[in-house]
Amino acid sequence: MPEGWSVGEEGQFALTLMAPDRKALTLMVGNSGLPPHYAPGQFVHDKLMALRPQNLHIGPARQVTPRAGFAQAYEFEVHYSMGSNTAQGIAKVNIAPAYDSAMFVMTAALANTQQWGGYANWLPLVSEQIQATNGAAFGRRGVMAQNLHNSQEFGEAARRYREWSEQNWKKVTDDRWNSTDRRQAEFRKNLGPTHNYVNPYDTRFPLELPSTYQYYWVNRQGKVLGTDDPSANPNYGSTDDWKQMPRHKQ
């Protein structure tokens, strides 16, 4: 974590890191069980709208190298305003297709427009360091494979941050963006409804999955598949042992 930064939101579907002056942040948010042809730009729009921005503009997609464990990745330049402030940054979407759905994970580096010049060459590298190590992350069992940037490259990014921070700290003012607590509450609300399901292979803990699909299946390795077709059965044509998950009753 960059020096002086703090965790703003840390949950099953999202993680945010906030700058000391609240004028910059990194964000990781994801969902499994989405339609495989869901547009990456639409996913960026839907998740950034949880921040309650005005005049959100998302630039054209640029195909980039995906993280390990993902098949595709796209990068977008974003601009928006919040009250009298304007902000911009970079959002990257990694996509991992599954049986009849896909997992989308967005990382974003965002900052006040006046400060973005100092953040642009290192903050996106920081957002790339965020990892999901919990098997239940994004509503999907199994550890998500992710790769880290070369340690030397990250060390150089940290050095640039320290130099930039020392040069600009005196210019930091006491003004703040809108209430952090309210933004975080709205952010959680916009992540979408979820339901708890029972994993037949591990009944100790229910799985929290998005309401994207009516039916979910799981195999012995913890891989989850979603569908709206009650007759669908991933065991057909598969060597895995799939079982349908019932809703968890409290």
Number of C-alpha atoms within 10 A of each C-alpha: 13 14 11 9 15 15 13 19 19 12 11 19 23 22 19 21 23 22 17 15 16 19 20 22 23 26 22 25 24 23 23 26 26 21 18 16 9 13 10 21 18 11 18 23 15 13 19 22 16 17 17 15 16 13 10 16 15 20 13 12 16 11 13 13 12 18 19 14 13 18 12 17 21 19 23 21 18 21 21 21 17 16 10 6 13 16 20 23 25 21 26 26 26 23 23 20 18 17 13 13 21 20 20 26 23 24 25 27 28 27 25 22 19 12 15 18 11 18 21 16 12 18 25 20 20 19 24 21 14 19 15 19 12 13 15 19 24 24 22 24 21 15 14 19 12 16 14 13 13 8 9 9 12 17 12 12 17 19 13 16 19 14 11 13 16 9 11 12 11 8 8 11 8 7 9 11 14 11 8 13 11 10 16 16 13 15 19 16 11 16 18 13 12 13 13 19 21 20 25 17 14 11 11 9 11 18 22 22 26 22 15 19 16 12 19 23 23 23 19 14 12 18 16 25 22 27 21 11 10 9 8 12 14 21 13 10 7 9 8 13 13 23 18 19 19 14 17 15 8 4
